[in-house]
């Protein structure tokens, strides 16, 4: 009888683990074109660039990157100070084909993939996230170097006088 109860409890706890809610970082119903246009307008007003994180809730590396940049205070602060962030969904529900075509098909690098837009909405860089990995995750150091290299200050000619 004890084995029977133990088996039931193990099955029930396993079911609870799998029943946990999926992350909701990317919204398949979002209008990515509109979200990007709003981010560009806000970036221009606040002297920032736009950081597009393209991926889906199905992508564990997309979730890892999101968690890193939202839980690490240094990265979170730098991103908030220098970028307007938009999470562009790519999933079976919505591949955002038109938006990705307008960005020169960044999905060719896999997911997540990052696109930096300037304050006018012009694509200035596409980053394969593989180059920001180290071990079994993204490297904080590599991510920070990447973010700094494409920040408004780094692209301002006055920074080099």
Number of C-alpha atoms within 10 A of each C-alpha: 6 7 8 8 10 11 12 12 12 11 11 11 12 11 11 11 9 9 9 8 8 9 12 11 16 21 17 19 9 14 14 19 15 10 14 22 14 13 24 26 17 17 23 16 10 14 17 24 29 32 27 21 23 22 25 26 18 15 14 14 20 22 18 15 21 16 13 18 20 15 11 11 11 13 18 15 12 15 22 14 14 21 27 25 19 19 22 29 23 23 16 10 10 15 16 19 12 11 15 17 11 11 18 11 13 20 20 9 14 12 20 27 20 21 18 24 25 22 22 13 17 13 15 13 14 19 16 17 19 15 12 18 17 12 6 8 13 19 16 18 13 14 19 16 13 14 19 16 12 20 23 19 16 13 13 10 9 8 9 8 5
